[in-house]
Amino acid sequence: MSNRRRRGAPIVSLLFLLLLCILVAGAAWAVVQIPALAEREFGPANPALGMADRFLYSARLLAERDQLLRPVNLVDTQYDFEVSAGESVNSIIFRLEEAGIIANAEAMRDYIVYAGLDTGIQAGRHQLSSAMSPVEVAQALQNAAPGEAVLVILAGWRAEEVAEALPTSGLSVSPLEFMDAVRNPPTGVVPSALQPLTSLEGYLFPGEYRLPRETTLEELIAAILTRFESSVSAEMRQAFVENGLSLNEAVILASIVQREGVIDEERAMIASVFYNRLAIGMKLDADPTAQYAYGYNQTQKTWWTNPLGTAQIEVNSPYNTYVYLGLPPGPICSPGLSALQAVAYPAESPYYYFRTRCDGSGLHVFAVTFEEHLQNACP
C-alpha cells in the first residue's frame, strides 16, 4: 500500500505542475490578448493608464460590450443636453442615464476613463440622440454645440490654473498663448482705469464666461478685465486708498486673503491681521505666498503645496513673505469679490496671528501674541 503511494506521488506532482503551467500560460495570454481585444473594439487606451489599469478597464469593456456599442433605442429621439462648467464626470453620466440617453452609467464611465475622454468633456450644449451608442455619446461630449464656449475661473486660481481650463472650455485659445498674454498684456485690451498693468495675475476675475467659440485671445482678456472693472466699485477703490493701498496693492493683499480664508465671513478678520502686521513692519508670513513662489509640486500634482515644508518656506523669492518684508511684488491668484471687499472693509482687531482650528471646520482661531498663537496649536 505504501509503495503504491510513493509511485503515485510523482504523477500527482507532475499533474500539479502541468496545471500550474496551463494557468500561468492562460494568465499570460489574458494579459496580452484582453487589452488587444479591447483596443480592436473600443480604440486605443489612454496612454496614462498603467498596465494593471489598462488590463482592468479592458476586461470591463469587453464584459460591457453590448451596453457600450448598442444604442438605447434605434428610434432617433433628439436631446438638448447641457454640461455645466466644472461639472464632474459622474454627475454628467448619471444625468445621461436618468434622461434615457444611455442605459448604464457605470459602463460609460469605464469607457470614458479607458479612452482618456474624462478630461476632454466640453461645457455647453450638446445635441445627442437616443440612436447613439454610449461610445458615440462619450465622443460627442468632446465637442459642445457650435457657437458657445464656457470658461469658468475659480476664486483662488493662479493664472496657470486658468490656462489649464482652456482646452475644455470650447475656446480655441491655447494655454501657451494665454500665459504669454498674462505676462505681457496685449496692447489695447487693458481698460484705462487698470493701467499700467504689467501682468494679468490677480485680475482674471472669477466667474463663468459664456462666449462665442470663435472668441480671440484679445477678446477673452477684454471680457475678463471688463468683468473685473465692473465688479470692483468706485466705493471699494476709494476704500483701498483710505486704507493706504493702491488698486494693485489691494489686489495683492486680497489674493493672499483669498488663499488664506475658506469662509467668506472670516476674510475681513484675516485682512485685519495682515493690515496690523504691515503697520508695525512685521513680515506677513503667509503660507500662500510661499506656495506661489515655489510653484508646481510634481509630487503632489498641485500648484499649492500642502503641507508646507522647508523647501517652500525658505524659497528665495520676493513673493515669499516668510523671507521678504511687505507685500509681494504682484498678486498670487485671482481674488474673489469677498476677498476684495475684506481688504476694502477690514475688521478692526488687535490680532497679529491666526491658525486653522482643529475641528476641520475651515475656520481660524486668532491671537494677539506669539505665545497665545503657540497655545492655539492642535494637540
Residue frames relative to the residue before (quaternion, step in Angstrom):
aa qw qx qy qz dx dy dz
M 1.0000 0.0000 0.0000 0.0000 0.00 0.00 0.00
S 0.6923 0.4736 -0.2825 0.4654 3.58 0.89 -0.96
N 0.6237 0.5465 -0.3464 0.4386 3.59 1.12 -0.67
R 0.6302 0.5320 -0.3357 0.4551 3.59 1.02 -0.79
R 0.6374 0.5290 -0.3341 0.4498 3.59 1.03 -0.76
R 0.6556 0.5129 -0.3206 0.4520 3.55 0.99 -0.84
R 0.6595 0.5015 -0.3186 0.4606 3.59 1.03 -0.83
G 0.6804 0.5012 -0.2935 0.4468 3.63 1.07 -0.72
A 0.5476 0.6573 -0.3978 0.3316 3.59 1.12 -0.55
P 0.6671 0.4858 -0.3329 0.4562 3.67 0.84 -0.81
I 0.6246 0.5423 -0.3445 0.4440 3.57 1.06 -0.74
V 0.6432 0.5118 -0.3190 0.4717 3.58 0.98 -0.87
S 0.6563 0.5128 -0.3110 0.4577 3.60 0.91 -0.89
L 0.6505 0.5209 -0.3132 0.4554 3.54 1.02 -0.87
L 0.6508 0.5103 -0.3124 0.4674 3.55 1.01 -0.85
F 0.6331 0.5323 -0.3246 0.4588 3.56 1.05 -0.81
L 0.6658 0.4978 -0.3020 0.4666 3.58 0.92 -0.89
L 0.6322 0.5328 -0.3264 0.4582 3.55 1.05 -0.84
L 0.6557 0.5056 -0.3037 0.4713 3.55 0.98 -0.90
L 0.6396 0.5256 -0.3223 0.4591 3.57 0.99 -0.83
C 0.6479 0.5163 -0.3182 0.4608 3.58 0.97 -0.85
I 0.6349 0.5269 -0.3276 0.4604 3.57 1.02 -0.83
L 0.6624 0.5095 -0.3018 0.4588 3.57 0.96 -0.93
V 0.6559 0.5035 -0.3079 0.4706 3.60 0.95 -0.88
A 0.6564 0.5046 -0.3114 0.4664 3.56 0.95 -0.89
G 0.6522 0.5146 -0.3137 0.4598 3.56 1.01 -0.83
A 0.6435 0.5143 -0.3220 0.4665 3.56 1.02 -0.80
A 0.6465 0.5180 -0.3160 0.4624 3.56 0.99 -0.86
W 0.6308 0.5279 -0.3258 0.4661 3.56 1.01 -0.84
A 0.6674 0.5122 -0.3046 0.4466 3.58 0.92 -0.94
V 0.6361 0.5468 -0.3304 0.4326 3.58 0.95 -0.89
V 0.7170 0.4253 -0.2433 0.4959 3.57 1.03 -0.80
Q 0.7628 0.4441 -0.2211 0.4147 3.54 0.74 -1.09
I 0.6294 0.5530 -0.3607 0.4097 3.62 0.94 -0.73
P 0.6697 0.4575 -0.3259 0.4858 3.66 0.83 -0.77
A 0.6338 0.5312 -0.3366 0.4503 3.60 1.05 -0.75
L 0.6551 0.5000 -0.3114 0.4732 3.58 0.98 -0.82
A 0.6467 0.5143 -0.3209 0.4630 3.59 1.00 -0.80
E 0.6473 0.5126 -0.3245 0.4615 3.59 0.98 -0.79
R 0.6265 0.5372 -0.3362 0.4537 3.58 1.05 -0.72
E 0.7303 0.4301 -0.2314 0.4776 3.58 1.01 -0.83
F 0.8378 0.2332 -0.0586 0.4901 3.57 0.90 -0.97
G 0.5872 -0.5780 0.3820 0.4187 3.58 1.22 0.08
P 0.7164 -0.4672 0.2963 0.4251 3.59 -1.27 0.17
A 0.4837 -0.6549 0.5027 0.2906 3.54 -1.17 0.65
N 0.6310 -0.5054 0.4279 0.4041 3.54 -1.29 0.38
P 0.4505 -0.7110 0.4636 0.2768 3.65 -0.64 1.04
A 0.6131 0.5738 -0.3511 0.4142 3.60 1.17 -0.49
L 0.5518 0.6072 -0.4019 0.4065 3.60 1.22 -0.31
G 0.4243 -0.6789 0.5368 0.2663 3.55 -1.03 0.81
M 0.7101 -0.4629 0.3078 0.4321 3.56 -1.27 0.27
A 0.6720 0.4995 -0.3077 0.4519 3.58 0.90 -0.91
D 0.6722 0.4882 -0.3004 0.4687 3.59 0.93 -0.87
R 0.6299 0.5304 -0.3457 0.4500 3.57 0.98 -0.77
F 0.6515 0.5033 -0.3172 0.4708 3.58 0.96 -0.84
L 0.6604 0.5266 -0.3067 0.4388 3.57 0.90 -0.97
Y 0.7125 0.4401 -0.2677 0.4764 3.60 0.80 -0.99
S 0.6009 0.5509 -0.3631 0.4512 3.59 1.07 -0.65
A 0.6600 0.5038 -0.3056 0.4661 3.57 0.93 -0.90
R 0.6432 0.5204 -0.3240 0.4587 3.58 0.98 -0.81
L 0.6677 0.5103 -0.3140 0.4417 3.57 0.86 -0.93
L 0.6514 0.5087 -0.3258 0.4590 3.56 0.95 -0.80
A 0.6531 0.4990 -0.3130 0.4759 3.58 1.06 -0.72
E 0.7396 0.3890 -0.2021 0.5106 3.58 1.16 -0.68
R 0.2321 0.8470 -0.4640 0.1158 3.56 1.34 0.15
D 0.7067 0.4703 -0.2827 0.4466 3.59 0.70 -1.06
Q 0.6690 0.5050 -0.3073 0.4506 3.59 0.99 -0.77
L 0.7092 0.4624 -0.2554 0.4670 3.59 1.15 -0.57
L 0.7606 0.3974 -0.2013 0.4723 3.57 1.03 -0.75
R 0.6950 0.4171 -0.2819 0.5133 3.59 1.26 -0.14
P 0.4641 -0.6738 0.4907 0.2997 3.62 -0.98 0.77
V 0.6177 -0.5369 0.4247 0.3871 3.54 -1.28 0.39
N 0.7992 -0.0086 0.0720 0.5967 3.54 0.98 -0.90
L 0.4126 -0.7210 0.5002 0.2443 3.58 -0.82 0.93
V 0.5552 0.5657 -0.3976 0.4622 3.59 1.27 -0.27
D 0.3736 -0.7653 0.4860 0.1963 3.55 -0.64 1.14
T 0.0545 0.7726 -0.6260 0.0904 3.55 -0.30 1.35
Q 0.3121 -0.7829 0.5147 0.1572 3.56 -0.65 1.13
Y 0.1092 -0.7805 0.6141 0.0424 3.55 -1.08 0.83
D 0.2432 -0.7187 0.6318 0.1585 3.56 -1.06 0.84
F 0.0059 0.8418 -0.5343 0.0768 3.55 -0.01 1.34
E 0.1426 -0.8139 0.5607 0.0530 3.59 -0.69 1.08
V 0.2123 -0.7451 0.6233 0.1065 3.53 -1.00 0.97
S 0.3491 -0.7455 0.5323 0.1977 3.55 -0.72 1.07
A 0.5703 -0.5811 0.4523 0.3641 3.55 -1.15 0.63
G 0.8243 0.2046 -0.1721 0.4990 3.54 -0.88 0.98
E 0.4435 0.7054 -0.4563 0.3123 3.61 1.25 0.02
S 0.4781 -0.6870 0.4699 0.2804 3.58 -0.95 0.86
V 0.6267 -0.5393 0.4103 0.3847 3.54 -1.25 0.50
N 0.6407 0.5354 -0.3327 0.4383 3.59 0.94 -0.84
S 0.6445 0.5193 -0.3198 0.4612 3.58 0.97 -0.85
I 0.6571 0.5256 -0.3078 0.4441 3.57 0.94 -0.92
I 0.7327 0.4434 -0.2692 0.4406 3.59 0.69 -1.04
F 0.6524 0.4936 -0.3357 0.4670 3.60 1.02 -0.61
R 0.6100 0.5125 -0.3573 0.4874 3.61 1.14 -0.50
L 0.6061 0.5439 -0.3480 0.4644 3.58 1.09 -0.67
E 0.6561 0.4992 -0.3086 0.4745 3.56 1.00 -0.83
E 0.6568 0.5165 -0.3077 0.4552 3.59 0.93 -0.89
A 0.6807 0.4860 -0.2831 0.4693 3.58 1.07 -0.73
G 0.4916 -0.6773 0.4236 0.3467 3.59 1.25 -0.22
I 0.4409 0.6969 -0.4586 0.3312 3.59 1.25 0.30
I 0.7644 0.1041 -0.0759 0.6317 3.58 1.17 -0.63
A 0.4717 -0.6971 0.4698 0.2661 3.56 -1.22 0.46
N 0.8147 0.1595 -0.0366 0.5563 3.59 1.04 -0.74
A 0.3099 -0.7864 0.5085 0.1643 3.57 -0.28 1.27
E 0.6484 0.5306 -0.3296 0.4352 3.59 0.95 -0.83
A 0.6407 0.5152 -0.3270 0.4660 3.59 0.99 -0.80
M 0.6654 0.4943 -0.3139 0.4630 3.57 0.94 -0.84
R 0.6158 0.5362 -0.3521 0.4574 3.58 1.04 -0.71
D 0.6147 0.5448 -0.3441 0.4548 3.59 1.00 -0.80
Y 0.6762 0.4884 -0.3001 0.4628 3.59 0.89 -0.91
I 0.6512 0.5313 -0.3212 0.4365 3.59 0.92 -0.92
V 0.6730 0.4716 -0.2961 0.4869 3.59 0.96 -0.85
Y 0.6269 0.5484 -0.3307 0.4437 3.58 0.97 -0.89
A 0.7613 0.3935 -0.1988 0.4755 3.57 0.83 -1.01
G 0.4483 -0.7050 0.4473 0.3194 3.60 1.25 -0.16
L 0.4188 0.7292 -0.4463 0.3061 3.57 1.17 0.56
D 0.4725 0.7157 -0.4248 0.2901 3.60 1.25 -0.22
T 0.7225 0.4207 -0.2547 0.4859 3.61 1.05 -0.65
G 0.6886 0.5041 -0.2800 0.4397 3.60 1.26 -0.13
I 0.4214 0.7044 -0.4766 0.3147 3.57 1.26 0.08
Q 0.3087 -0.7897 0.5129 0.1342 3.55 -0.73 1.13
A 0.4219 -0.6571 0.5609 0.2750 3.53 -1.07 0.79
G 0.5697 0.5823 -0.4454 0.3714 3.57 -1.14 0.66
R 0.6546 -0.5165 0.3855 0.3950 3.56 -1.32 -0.16
H 0.1194 -0.7880 0.6037 0.0206 3.53 -1.01 0.95
Q 0.2954 -0.7280 0.5915 0.1814 3.56 -0.99 0.86
L 0.0204 0.8149 -0.5740 0.0783 3.56 -0.40 1.29
S 0.2226 -0.7762 0.5798 0.1086 3.55 -1.26 0.42
S 0.5324 -0.6199 0.4760 0.3251 3.57 -1.15 0.66
A 0.6291 0.5341 -0.3321 0.4568 3.59 1.25 -0.35
M 0.5355 0.5915 -0.4144 0.4378 3.59 1.29 0.06
S 0.4197 -0.6453 0.5623 0.3021 3.56 -1.13 0.60
P 0.6522 -0.5099 0.3674 0.4238 3.62 -1.15 0.36
V 0.6063 0.5418 -0.3572 0.4596 3.60 1.07 -0.65
E 0.6689 0.4847 -0.2959 0.4798 3.59 0.96 -0.84
V 0.6143 0.5375 -0.3438 0.4643 3.58 1.08 -0.72
A 0.6569 0.5188 -0.3099 0.4509 3.58 0.89 -0.95
Q 0.6762 0.4776 -0.2931 0.4783 3.57 0.98 -0.80
A 0.6314 0.5369 -0.3323 0.4501 3.58 1.07 -0.71
L 0.6246 0.5575 -0.3363 0.4312 3.59 1.11 -0.62
Q 0.5552 0.6054 -0.3949 0.4115 3.58 1.25 -0.16
N 0.7598 0.2490 -0.1568 0.5797 3.59 1.27 -0.24
A 0.3003 -0.7576 0.5553 0.1657 3.56 -0.67 1.13
A 0.7064 -0.4458 0.3304 0.4395 3.53 -1.31 0.23
P 0.5683 -0.6049 0.4227 0.3641 3.61 -0.97 0.76
G 0.7667 0.4128 -0.2822 0.4025 3.50 -1.16 0.67
E 0.8026 0.2344 -0.1348 0.5317 3.62 1.13 -0.39
A 0.0321 -0.7568 0.6528 0.0113 3.51 -1.09 0.86
V 0.1678 -0.7793 0.5977 0.0849 3.56 -1.15 0.65
L 0.0305 -0.7756 0.6303 -0.0164 3.55 -0.74 1.13
V 0.1137 -0.7796 0.6139 0.0494 3.55 -0.86 1.01
I 0.1141 -0.7607 0.6374 0.0444 3.55 -0.90 1.03
L 0.2407 -0.7894 0.5515 0.1219 3.57 -0.65 1.10
A 0.5443 -0.5963 0.4771 0.3472 3.57 -1.11 0.72
G 0.7647 0.3369 -0.2611 0.4833 3.56 -0.89 0.94
W 0.5293 0.6111 -0.4222 0.4101 3.59 1.26 -0.03
R 0.3278 -0.6719 0.6168 0.2463 3.53 -1.17 0.63
A 0.7276 -0.4778 0.2620 0.4167 3.56 -1.22 0.45
E 0.6272 0.5547 -0.3455 0.4237 3.58 1.00 -0.76
E 0.6449 0.5148 -0.3276 0.4602 3.58 1.06 -0.67
V 0.6005 0.5257 -0.3526 0.4885 3.58 1.14 -0.62
A 0.6469 0.5281 -0.3154 0.4507 3.57 0.96 -0.89
E 0.6527 0.5281 -0.3112 0.4453 3.58 1.02 -0.80
A 0.6491 0.5198 -0.3170 0.4561 3.61 1.20 -0.48
L 0.5236 0.6875 -0.3961 0.3103 3.61 1.17 -0.39
P 0.6616 0.5334 -0.3508 0.3932 3.67 0.79 -0.82
T 0.7385 0.3755 -0.2390 0.5064 3.63 1.08 -0.53
S 0.5118 0.6728 -0.4071 0.3459 3.59 1.24 0.10
G 0.4941 -0.6359 0.4470 0.3895 3.55 1.15 -0.59
L 0.5583 0.5790 -0.3935 0.4452 3.57 1.29 -0.08
S 0.4321 -0.7020 0.5045 0.2569 3.55 -1.17 0.57
V 0.4424 0.6836 -0.4616 0.3521 3.59 1.27 0.18
S 0.3199 -0.7669 0.5242 0.1862 3.58 -0.74 1.02
P 0.6153 -0.5611 0.4012 0.3816 3.61 -1.13 0.57
L 0.6509 0.5319 -0.3277 0.4313 3.60 0.96 -0.80
E 0.6964 0.4458 -0.2928 0.4802 3.59 0.84 -0.89
F 0.6013 0.5509 -0.3621 0.4515 3.58 1.12 -0.60
M 0.6820 0.4795 -0.2967 0.4657 3.61 0.86 -0.92
D 0.6019 0.5422 -0.3581 0.4643 3.58 1.10 -0.62
A 0.6671 0.4896 -0.2932 0.4788 3.57 1.03 -0.81
V 0.5920 0.5564 -0.3665 0.4534 3.60 1.11 -0.63
R 0.7240 0.4321 -0.2401 0.4811 3.56 0.92 -0.92
N 0.7789 0.1360 -0.0696 0.6082 3.59 1.18 -0.56
P 0.2247 -0.8222 0.5042 0.1388 3.61 0.26 1.24
P 0.5040 -0.6730 0.4481 0.3038 3.60 -0.82 0.99
T 0.5494 -0.6212 0.4542 0.3257 3.54 -1.05 0.76
G 0.8170 0.2992 -0.2151 0.4434 3.53 -0.99 0.87
V 0.6760 0.4952 -0.3174 0.4438 3.63 1.18 -0.17
V 0.6173 0.5390 -0.3525 0.4518 3.59 1.21 -0.34
P 0.4404 -0.6991 0.4898 0.2784 3.63 -0.65 1.05
S 0.6202 -0.5842 0.3740 0.3662 3.56 -1.05 0.72
A 0.6400 0.5498 -0.3296 0.4237 3.59 1.04 -0.73
L 0.7093 0.4340 -0.2587 0.4916 3.60 1.20 -0.41
Q 0.5469 0.6269 -0.4009 0.3835 3.60 1.20 -0.17
P 0.5886 -0.2161 -0.7783 -0.0330 1.55 -2.12 1.35
L 0.1043 -0.7837 0.6118 0.0257 3.55 -1.00 0.87
T 0.1661 -0.8321 0.5257 0.0609 3.56 -0.35 1.26
S 0.7747 0.1171 -0.0887 0.6150 3.59 1.29 -0.20
L 0.4091 -0.7159 0.5107 0.2433 3.57 -1.11 0.67
E 0.4074 0.7040 -0.4873 0.3178 3.61 1.24 -0.05
G 0.7807 0.2894 -0.2418 0.4983 3.56 -0.83 1.04
Y 0.7324 0.4063 -0.2191 0.5006 3.58 1.21 -0.51
L 0.4930 0.6243 -0.4448 0.4115 3.59 1.30 0.16
F 0.2025 -0.8659 0.4404 0.1238 3.51 0.48 1.30
P 0.4913 -0.6903 0.4474 0.2862 3.61 -0.81 0.99
G 0.4587 0.6617 -0.5172 0.2902 3.54 -1.18 0.64
E 0.5419 -0.5895 0.4871 0.3488 3.54 -1.38 -0.07
Y 0.1168 -0.7882 0.6036 0.0277 3.53 -0.86 1.05
R 0.0913 -0.7697 0.6314 0.0248 3.58 -0.63 1.18
L 0.0608 0.8234 -0.5465 0.1404 3.52 -0.43 1.29
P 0.5956 -0.5221 0.4440 0.4191 3.58 -1.22 0.33
R 0.5579 -0.6391 0.4119 0.3326 3.57 -0.98 0.82
E 0.6777 0.4831 -0.2984 0.4672 3.58 1.15 -0.50
T 0.3065 0.7707 -0.5036 0.2419 3.62 1.26 0.21
T 0.3589 -0.7418 0.5294 0.2017 3.57 -0.88 0.97
L 0.6999 -0.4422 0.3527 0.4362 3.54 -1.32 0.18
E 0.6795 0.4931 -0.2929 0.4575 3.57 0.86 -0.97
E 0.6572 0.5066 -0.3104 0.4638 3.58 0.99 -0.81
L 0.6223 0.5372 -0.3346 0.4607 3.58 1.05 -0.75
I 0.6786 0.4833 -0.2920 0.4697 3.58 0.84 -0.98
A 0.6333 0.5328 -0.3294 0.4545 3.58 0.98 -0.83
A 0.6543 0.5125 -0.3146 0.4586 3.60 0.97 -0.83
I 0.6622 0.5045 -0.3045 0.4629 3.58 0.97 -0.87
L 0.6953 0.4685 -0.2822 0.4663 3.59 0.86 -0.92
T 0.6041 0.5377 -0.3540 0.4697 3.59 1.10 -0.63
R 0.6254 0.5226 -0.3329 0.4743 3.60 1.05 -0.77
F 0.6375 0.5191 -0.3307 0.4634 3.59 0.96 -0.83
E 0.6908 0.5008 -0.2890 0.4342 3.56 0.78 -1.07
S 0.7029 0.4565 -0.2801 0.4680 3.60 0.95 -0.80
S 0.6627 0.5205 -0.3049 0.4439 3.61 1.15 -0.53
V 0.7026 0.3987 -0.2552 0.5313 3.58 1.07 -0.70
S 0.2764 -0.8273 0.4721 0.1275 3.56 -0.09 1.36
A 0.6553 -0.4982 0.3958 0.4070 3.52 -1.32 0.30
E 0.6247 0.5405 -0.3401 0.4493 3.60 1.06 -0.73
M 0.6469 0.5051 -0.3218 0.4721 3.58 0.98 -0.78
R 0.6509 0.5162 -0.3205 0.4551 3.59 0.94 -0.85
Q 0.6422 0.5056 -0.3236 0.4767 3.56 1.05 -0.74
A 0.6278 0.5326 -0.3293 0.4624 3.57 1.08 -0.74
F 0.5959 0.5484 -0.3634 0.4606 3.60 1.05 -0.68
V 0.6608 0.5130 -0.3014 0.4575 3.57 0.89 -0.98
E 0.6703 0.5033 -0.2968 0.4575 3.57 0.93 -0.90
N 0.6732 0.4590 -0.2849 0.5049 3.57 1.21 -0.49
G 0.5806 -0.6333 0.3478 0.3755 3.57 1.31 0.15
L 0.6174 0.5505 -0.3388 0.4483 3.56 1.24 0.36
S 0.4147 -0.6331 0.5839 0.2937 3.53 -1.21 0.60
L 0.6874 -0.4491 0.3421 0.4569 3.58 -1.24 0.15
N 0.6813 0.4889 -0.3068 0.4502 3.59 0.84 -0.91
E 0.6398 0.5127 -0.3292 0.4684 3.60 1.00 -0.77
A 0.6322 0.5292 -0.3272 0.4617 3.57 1.05 -0.75
V 0.6514 0.4976 -0.3171 0.4770 3.59 0.99 -0.80
I 0.6097 0.5450 -0.3479 0.4584 3.59 1.04 -0.74
L 0.6993 0.4588 -0.2776 0.4726 3.57 0.78 -1.02
A 0.6412 0.5242 -0.3247 0.4568 3.59 0.99 -0.79
S 0.6273 0.5340 -0.3479 0.4476 3.59 1.04 -0.68
I 0.6371 0.4992 -0.3249 0.4893 3.60 1.10 -0.65
V 0.6436 0.5194 -0.3125 0.4674 3.57 0.95 -0.91
Q 0.6167 0.5647 -0.3380 0.4319 3.58 1.02 -0.82
R 0.7246 0.4341 -0.2449 0.4760 3.57 0.85 -0.97
E 0.6650 0.5145 -0.3062 0.4464 3.60 1.09 -0.63
G 0.7898 0.3319 -0.1550 0.4919 3.58 0.95 -0.86
V 0.2717 -0.7649 0.5656 0.1454 3.56 -0.80 1.02
I 0.7376 0.3747 -0.1915 0.5282 3.56 1.06 -0.84
D 0.5063 -0.6868 0.4295 0.2957 3.59 -0.68 1.11
E 0.6821 0.5264 -0.2954 0.4126 3.58 0.86 -1.00
E 0.6703 0.5124 -0.2936 0.4494 3.60 1.19 -0.43
R 0.5413 0.6867 -0.3936 0.2837 3.55 1.15 -0.51
A 0.6092 0.5498 -0.3660 0.4390 3.62 1.04 -0.62
M 0.6472 0.4976 -0.3154 0.4837 3.60 1.08 -0.71
I 0.6330 0.5151 -0.3310 0.4737 3.59 1.00 -0.78
A 0.6298 0.5276 -0.3316 0.4637 3.58 0.99 -0.82
S 0.6365 0.5383 -0.3395 0.4357 3.61 0.97 -0.79
V 0.6118 0.5482 -0.3528 0.4480 3.59 1.05 -0.73
F 0.6907 0.4672 -0.2872 0.4714 3.58 0.87 -0.90
Y 0.6060 0.5267 -0.3569 0.4775 3.61 1.04 -0.65
N 0.6581 0.5130 -0.3119 0.4545 3.60 0.94 -0.87
R 0.6541 0.5038 -0.3157 0.4677 3.58 0.99 -0.78
L 0.6457 0.5188 -0.3193 0.4604 3.57 0.95 -0.86
A 0.6488 0.5583 -0.3180 0.4077 3.58 0.99 -0.85
I 0.7650 0.3316 -0.1944 0.5168 3.62 1.06 -0.64
G 0.5392 -0.6526 0.3908 0.3614 3.59 1.24 0.24
M 0.4043 0.7047 -0.4733 0.3407 3.56 1.14 0.66
K 0.5349 -0.6138 0.4600 0.3544 3.59 -1.02 0.71
L 0.5202 -0.6576 0.4490 0.3088 3.58 -1.06 0.75
D 0.1114 -0.8393 0.5240 0.0927 3.61 1.14 -0.61
A 0.3024 0.7719 -0.4978 0.2548 3.58 0.90 0.94
D 0.4965 -0.6895 0.4493 0.2761 3.57 -0.69 1.14
P 0.6721 0.5196 -0.3401 0.4032 3.66 0.77 -0.88
T 0.6227 0.5367 -0.3609 0.4404 3.60 1.08 -0.55
A 0.6330 0.5002 -0.3266 0.4923 3.58 1.10 -0.67
Q 0.6202 0.5333 -0.3366 0.4664 3.58 1.04 -0.74
Y 0.6656 0.5011 -0.3036 0.4623 3.58 0.90 -0.92
A 0.6660 0.5097 -0.3046 0.4515 3.57 0.92 -0.91
Y 0.6619 0.5129 -0.3065 0.4525 3.58 1.01 -0.78
G 0.3296 -0.7751 0.4801 0.2452 3.58 1.04 -0.73
Y 0.8151 -0.2900 0.1935 0.4627 3.55 -1.26 -0.43
N 0.2595 -0.7550 0.5876 0.1317 3.54 -0.91 1.01
Q 0.3391 -0.7833 0.4885 0.1812 3.57 -0.31 1.27
T 0.6482 0.5274 -0.3236 0.4439 3.59 1.05 -0.72
Q 0.7599 0.3688 -0.1892 0.5008 3.56 0.89 -1.00
K 0.3134 -0.7697 0.4934 0.2565 3.60 1.30 -0.30
T 0.6152 0.5077 -0.3646 0.4805 3.56 0.86 0.99
W 0.4837 -0.6363 0.5169 0.3065 3.53 -1.30 0.43
W 0.7404 0.3746 -0.1872 0.5258 3.59 1.22 -0.41
T 0.2293 -0.8176 0.5188 0.0993 3.55 0.16 1.35
N 0.1498 0.7729 -0.6034 0.1267 3.55 -0.90 0.97
P 0.4993 -0.2757 -0.8100 0.1364 1.55 -1.48 2.04
L 0.5835 -0.5762 0.4421 0.3634 3.53 -1.30 0.36
G 0.1638 -0.7613 0.6189 0.1027 3.52 -1.16 0.70
T 0.7509 -0.3727 0.2815 0.4668 3.55 -1.30 -0.08
A 0.6192 0.5716 -0.3466 0.4120 3.60 1.01 -0.80
Q 0.6968 0.4459 -0.2711 0.4920 3.59 1.06 -0.71
I 0.6891 0.5038 -0.2957 0.4287 3.59 0.81 -0.99
E 0.7640 0.3751 -0.1975 0.4864 3.58 1.03 -0.75
V 0.3862 0.7296 -0.5006 0.2609 3.63 1.18 0.07
N 0.3680 -0.7573 0.5043 0.1917 3.56 -0.78 1.07
S 0.3379 0.7057 -0.5430 0.3047 3.55 -0.09 1.36
P 0.5230 -0.6352 0.4571 0.3378 3.61 -0.99 0.73
Y 0.5948 0.5580 -0.3664 0.4479 3.61 1.24 -0.25
N 0.6381 0.5429 -0.3254 0.4384 3.58 1.20 -0.46
T 0.2235 -0.8197 0.5171 0.1038 3.58 -0.29 1.27
Y 0.5024 0.5800 -0.4581 0.4487 3.58 1.24 0.27
V 0.7234 0.4128 -0.2201 0.5077 3.56 1.21 -0.53
Y 0.8059 0.2376 -0.0959 0.5337 3.60 0.92 -0.93
L 0.4981 -0.6512 0.4970 0.2845 3.52 -1.17 0.74
G 0.7934 0.3588 -0.2381 0.4303 3.55 -1.31 0.37
L 0.7184 -0.4134 0.3370 0.4465 3.51 -1.36 -0.27
P 0.5483 -0.5656 0.4795 0.3867 3.59 -1.17 0.43
P 0.6353 -0.5597 0.3682 0.3842 3.62 -1.20 0.30
G 0.8048 0.0502 -0.0311 0.5906 3.60 1.22 -0.27
P 0.6721 -0.4759 0.3639 0.4353 3.59 -1.27 0.16
I 0.3542 -0.7400 0.5339 0.2045 3.57 -1.21 0.51
C 0.7868 0.0317 -0.0244 0.6159 3.60 1.28 -0.13
S 0.5644 -0.5639 0.4615 0.3879 3.56 -1.32 -0.09
P 0.2312 -0.7917 0.5455 0.1489 3.62 -0.37 1.14
G 0.4292 -0.6759 0.5342 0.2713 3.54 -1.15 0.65
L 0.7271 -0.4411 0.2962 0.4348 3.54 -1.30 0.17
S 0.6511 0.5289 -0.3387 0.4261 3.62 0.93 -0.79
A 0.6459 0.5021 -0.3246 0.4746 3.61 1.04 -0.68
L 0.6397 0.5071 -0.3207 0.4804 3.58 1.02 -0.75
Q 0.6479 0.5037 -0.3142 0.4772 3.59 1.01 -0.76
A 0.6230 0.5440 -0.3405 0.4472 3.60 1.05 -0.72
V 0.6674 0.4738 -0.2950 0.4930 3.57 1.06 -0.72
A 0.6391 0.5107 -0.3240 0.4750 3.60 1.08 -0.65
Y 0.8071 0.1262 -0.0192 0.5765 3.56 0.98 -0.93
P 0.0041 -0.8389 0.5441 -0.0123 3.62 0.47 1.16
A 0.5527 -0.5648 0.4826 0.3777 3.53 -1.29 0.33
E 0.3817 -0.6574 0.5804 0.2920 3.56 -1.28 0.27
S 0.1672 0.7993 -0.5535 0.1635 3.57 -0.57 1.11
P 0.4530 -0.6734 0.5072 0.2899 3.58 -1.27 0.35
Y 0.4999 0.7287 -0.3763 0.2784 3.57 1.30 -0.07
Y 0.1478 -0.7753 0.6092 0.0769 3.53 -1.24 0.72
Y 0.7632 0.2822 -0.1467 0.5624 3.57 1.30 -0.18
F 0.0899 0.7663 -0.6361 0.0080 3.54 -1.26 0.45
R 0.0167 -0.7792 0.6264 0.0119 3.51 -1.22 0.51
T 0.6206 -0.5670 0.3911 0.3747 3.56 -1.19 0.52
R 0.4944 -0.6463 0.4925 0.3087 3.55 -1.01 0.82
C 0.5294 -0.6653 0.4469 0.2782 3.54 -1.25 0.49
D 0.5933 0.6232 -0.3465 0.3735 3.59 1.27 -0.02
G 0.5295 -0.6653 0.3914 0.3519 3.57 1.28 0.11
S 0.4589 0.7162 -0.4241 0.3108 3.60 1.25 0.17
G 0.4591 -0.6694 0.4569 0.3638 3.57 1.20 -0.49
L 0.5415 0.6034 -0.3978 0.4294 3.57 1.29 -0.10
H 0.3613 -0.7329 0.5418 0.1972 3.55 -1.33 0.29
V 0.2709 -0.6982 0.6290 0.2087 3.51 -1.35 0.35
F 0.2631 -0.8036 0.5267 0.0866 3.56 -0.84 1.06
A 0.0890 -0.7990 0.5943 0.0236 3.57 -1.16 0.61
V 0.4569 -0.6708 0.5160 0.2741 3.56 -1.23 0.59
T 0.8003 0.2230 -0.0978 0.5479 3.58 0.89 -0.97
F 0.6259 -0.5414 0.4072 0.3864 3.53 -1.29 0.38
E 0.6003 0.5599 -0.3556 0.4469 3.58 1.10 -0.68
E 0.6483 0.4974 -0.3125 0.4843 3.60 0.98 -0.84
H 0.6185 0.5597 -0.3283 0.4431 3.53 1.05 -0.86
L 0.6630 0.4979 -0.3038 0.4693 3.60 0.95 -0.88
Q 0.6462 0.5247 -0.3210 0.4517 3.57 1.03 -0.77
N 0.6492 0.5279 -0.3114 0.4505 3.61 1.19 -0.49
A 0.4352 0.7081 -0.4616 0.3101 3.60 1.27 -0.03
C 0.5354 -0.6186 0.4636 0.3401 3.55 -1.13 0.64
P 0.5330 -0.6429 0.4390 0.3316 3.60 -1.00 0.78
